[in-house]
Amino acid sequence: EAGVAQSPRYKIIEKRQSVAFWCNPISGHATLYWYQQILGQGPKLLIQFQNNGVVDDSQLPKDRFSAERLKGVDSTLKIQPAKLEDSAVYLCASSQQRGSYNSPLHFGNGTRLTVT
Amino acid sequence: GIQVEQSPPDLILQEGANSTLRCNFSDSVNNLQWFHQNPWGQLINLFYIPSGTKQNGRLSATTVATERYSLLYISSSQTTDSGVYFCAVLDSGYALNFGKGTSLLVTP
């Protein structure tokens, strides 16, 4: 089974520029997550989708971050404008079911963003 | 949300040694997972273990849900075990809430 695919692998931008990340979850996985991992910390949830609907975006900085999951498959996460503190690894994950008792999370390799 | 605390924060082992990593959580959970993040940043799911004990090769995990903790055991450690181990629990929003991790370095 193919894993969670993410691109690009690395991105360097200047502050105030915009950037977009792409994620393709494991086939058949209904739930998709975007996490932000700052160096030295655990991943922090930004947004969760169930099919193409948003379940939880309470920790998404909506003034600059946006995300969508059209057709309930691929997802994009955008930052506009970027700030220095957005430098982090952005991880996409998927699971078969939402909050299922036996539904492990599978992560992509992440996109490492550096804002200068 | 549920607070997740992991200990120790850092650990250095010689190859062949055994270790125990601990995860405490502040409320009852019905979904707890252990992950290994390798030096290249890839997060691998090790165990889904809301309660009881599971074993996978040299790794095993035990969760005592009534006492709100989970343990990850690594036996006969190898250099490839190096990385960061995360415990994550399901919060009320149906998303995993991660601890800060235990950074493990296994030396030859």
Interface residues (C-beta under 8 A of the other chain):
Chain A: Y33 Q41 G42 P43 K44 L45 Q48 V55 D56 S58 V89 L91 A93 R98 G99 S100 Y101 N102 S103 P104 L105 H106 F107 N109 G110 R112
Chain B: V4 N30 N31 Q33 F35 W40 G41 Q42 L43 I44 N45 Y48 P50 F86 A88 L90 G93 Y94 A95 L96 N97 F98 G99 K100 G101
